[in-house]
Amino acid sequence: MISEKIILGIDPGTAIMGFGIISVKKGNMEMVSIHELILKKYPNHETKLKYIFDKTLALIDEYHPDEVALEAPFFGKNVQSMLKLGRAQGVAMAASLYRNIPITEYSPKKIKMAITGNGNASKEQVAGMLQNLLKLKEFPTKYLDASDGLAVAVCHHFNSGTISSDKSYTGWDSFLKQNPDRLK
């Protein structure tokens, strides 16, 4: 039996990308760390993607998560924004798979539902509930993107052992098997 599980949650973004890390011991959750990448300052998309990859690897190497959970991109009207967001998510996925860490994706509605019981909850409501669930006196960051990363990790814990997650991969072979349309 595993005595402790570390989960890294990632909220992909191209302006701000949020990361939350929790530890689960005997069913009890504890926040380990929360991070955000401020990407607005970088001159181009390629530089942002490299920084996302490097930071994701650095967090993996520092905290040694057993699993990684990502927020799946939502479908919007702006195709360019969706493309950039998908690339950011893909780079974070690649970094996780590069270290052979299983990844799971969750839709934004599923994450909000898991944390607040309301799939249409606001970011502020999610942050407030996380503060309560993790028994935090104050929330450690002003960026709600970082709290979204933490929410993904908590959602993954709540869904562990169930088949209710949207997609799960244990490595490149698993990813390609579940996504044959992405192989060229």
Secondary structure as GFF3:
##gff-version 3
##sequence-region A 1 184
A	DSSP	beta_strand	5	11	.	.	.	ID=ss1
A	DSSP	beta_strand	16	25	.	.	.	ID=ss2
A	DSSP	beta_strand	28	38	.	.	.	ID=ss3
A	DSSP	alpha_helix	45	63	.	.	.	ID=ss4
A	DSSP	beta_strand	67	71	.	.	.	ID=ss5
A	DSSP	alpha_helix	79	98	.	.	.	ID=ss6
A	DSSP	beta_strand	103	106	.	.	.	ID=ss7
A	DSSP	alpha_helix	108	116	.	.	.	ID=ss8
A	DSSP	alpha_helix	123	133	.	.	.	ID=ss9
A	DSSP	alpha_helix	144	159	.	.	.	ID=ss10
A	DSSP	beta_strand	167	169	.	.	.	ID=ss11
A	DSSP	alpha_helix	172	178	.	.	.	ID=ss12
A	DSSP	three_ten_helix	180	182	.	.	.	ID=ss13
###
